[in-house]
Amino acid sequence: MNIQEILHHKKTSHRNLIRPLAIGGVIVLFVCTFALGFQIGISANQSRGSEITLEKETKEGKLLKTPKEKPSFLHKDVDFNLLWEVWNRAKKDAFVKDTPDTKLFYGALSGVISALDDPYSVFFDPDTAKKFKESLSGTFDGIGAEIGIKDSQLIIVTPLDNSPAKAAGIRAGDRILAIDKRPTNGMAVDHAVSIIRGKKGTQVTLTIYHEGAKKEEDISITRNKIEIASVTWKTPDEKGIATIKVSHFNEDTEKKFGQAVKEILAKKPKGLILDLRNNPGGYLNAAVSMSGYWIDGNVVVSQQFSDSHKEDLRSFGKARLADVSTVVLINEGSASASEIVAGALQDYKKAHLVGKKTFGKGSVQDLSTLKDGSAIKLTIAKWFTPLGRSIDKEGITPDTVVEMKLEDYETKKDPQLDKAREILLK
């Protein structure tokens, strides 16, 4: 779910942000993690602390001994002897033999991050880290959906347009009760992703509960290659209403959005609909750049860090859409970067928001690649709108609430889009 997140490249200045917002925390089921505010440092992050030394080789595998000195940053009650004791017991006495040392080692590291009780903080072993980074390119194999955790339940953050998931009837907000008959109770997002993701042509079955349905249902989905078109648009129609749909905030979003605006403004629109529904997030700089088409030089989003210091990210550009009447469409599948844009335009009264309350993914994750190719995605900050509203777990509430009912999906009606047009034509 990688509802994906924001990236901060450690080799650049803090202003050079490449942060996929995703998700999210949310994880991309095509599959990876949601781009929901996370900062990525691709450079190797050399771990400090005591080194693990090998004591001897046994038939059961490698045994470890305690470091000579306890790292200075550890609390006095932390006894690393227990770690080595558990390791050695697992190698010597466990009924299950021949477990690779790397599997035990990465399992221990994963446990450290899992103990933070933060669904968006994750340890990736080298193979998973590689797949995660590949998914950021915008092309991969999977079902084309993003998942996250809400109220301790795995849910669909959003199915992507033209994806196997959407074609199979998966909708934003669906609860994932089981994956290939395996119950998801207590299942971590990254583990769910590893099960759901697979090669093109293979199948996975999700046990899904749709909101308002009488019972759950099993939905089989054939995996395929997923390609994300981050921006699509329609120039003004006969009523003068133009539409821009942003499905993700990817590497090409800024360029494509600029192209869309140029073509639309050339036709002198009466109004603009910015469709951010089911957009799980992406790169933070793309969200800040997009906001700059309405907001000139003002704060788009504030980041509050654990040490209480705050950083304001400001828009840039010429605010070319500042005088164009705008309606923004949002729903429960709008997360991370989408919430930043929607919240900023709402705070400055630059747009009227229509739809349903957004997902509420308002935290920043830092992705550090370690020297062996593994990686840590760690929550380091929270997001707030220009007026100080918290996005995390709160979401953005639309100015006009419009539901999408089950029959609307079945009959392919769009009352949210209809309401947006009604508002602009008044």
Secondary structure by P-SEA (a helix, b strand, c coil): ccccbbbbcccccccccccccccccbbbccccccccbbbbcccbbbbbcbbbbbcccccccbbbbccccccccccccccaaaaaaaaaaaacccccccccaaaaaaaaaaaaaaaccccccccccaaaaaaaaaaacccccccbbbbbbcccccccccccccccccccccccccccccccccccccccaaaaaaaacccccbbbbbbcccccccbbbbbbbbbcbbbbccbbbbccccccbbbbbbcccccaaaaaaaaaaaaaaaacccbbbbbccccccccaaaaaaaacccccccccbbbbccccbbbbbbbbccccccccbbbbbbcccccaaaaaaaaaaaaaccbbbcccccccccbbbbbbbcccccccccccbbbbcccccccccccccccbbbbbcaaaaaacccaaaaaaaaaaac
